[in-house]
Amino acid sequence: MEPIRVLITGAAGQIAYSLILQVAKGDVFGSSQPVILHLLDITPMMGVLEGVVMEIEDCALPLVKSVVSTDDLETAFKDIDAAFLVGSMPRKQGMERKDLLSGNVKIFKTQGDALNKYAKKSVKVLIVGNPANTNAFICAKYAPSIPKESITAMTRLDHNRARANIAKRLSVTADKVKNVIIWGNHSSTQFPDIKSAIVNLPQGSTSVYNAIKDENWIKTDFIKTIQARGAAVINARKMSSAMSAAKAAADHMKDIWCGTPFGEYTSMGVMSDGSYGIPKDIVFSFPVTTQNKTWKIVQNLEINDFMRSMLDVTTKELVEEREEALVVCKD
Ligand code: NAI
């Protein structure tokens, strides 16, 4: 099988440290798909990246055909088939994601341009670096020759957190819970929704709502816990989520590459097409299914007044972020 070229940016950072191994072992693109790893970081990190490359070699992995480690955009983006755009500044303790916006969107403007110039037109791009949704919007804007559908933002970590939280409450493993939804922004305004979620209990399959029997908890504690989970990890670890973020990035790209399991949907930040009354031209997390390397928004889910008010809050934030980002990128 021909190797594919997979770019990971921020390759000397903590998420990449877990992600590279998953890609290199075949967890993402398949256990028989060889890869050429393209690793990009900034010039001062080249020494650290050299150490990461040594470790990749020492893993003795059969699927890794070669490694390109670089601080040069053209070398990094040349002919790539898939990209994990992770590299950016992480949120520090006490920092809101908005504080990150002005520094990080410029990185994604530059990298959108590099995608446009050097990547394969069929490239599939996952934006992990925060603010992920708005970075994806900017990246797509500056990569006009790449279909907008091919650039998606990561809300899979929030999705996995919601799934795991429900599973823990119902004393089952996370794989027994499906079809949770993260709507909106990867931020504290996100709406974790379990209205259509299903759980497979020993006595049979039922809706999560029926199994939990506590609407008040679902509408308050559950939502707040998922919204604030990233901050809770930072408080405890003094660094932002890395192992779980890398696993989520791998899950997201695997679903793009291989498709979602039959009857299941996942959550992804995608360019809104106006579904569910969400304005077009913001990268919004929707429930999606994937097949043949493309996603489709799950349609016809019922949206009640409570859900609508939650969607409105996160929509407002994304529209504001987009406007701020457009101003920053004009400079
Ligand atoms: P880190 O600080 O450990 O690593 C980031 C790496 O990116 C560093 O090595 C840095 O030198 C590099 N970098 C900075 N500017 C770059 C550029 N222009 N080109 C290439 N590389 C560049 O950070 P970590 O923990 O790996 O997080 C990376 C990003 O992922 C952060 O923005 C963080 O907020 C975000 N994140 C997103 C999540 C999501 O669910 N969407 C979850 C967790 C983190």
Residues whose N, C-alpha, C, O or C-beta is under 5 A from the ligand:
A	BS01	NAI	T9 G10 A12 G13 Q14 I15 A16 L40 D41 I42 M45 V86 G87 S88 M89 P90 R91 I107 I127 V128 G129 N130 A132 M154 L157 H186 S240 S241 A245
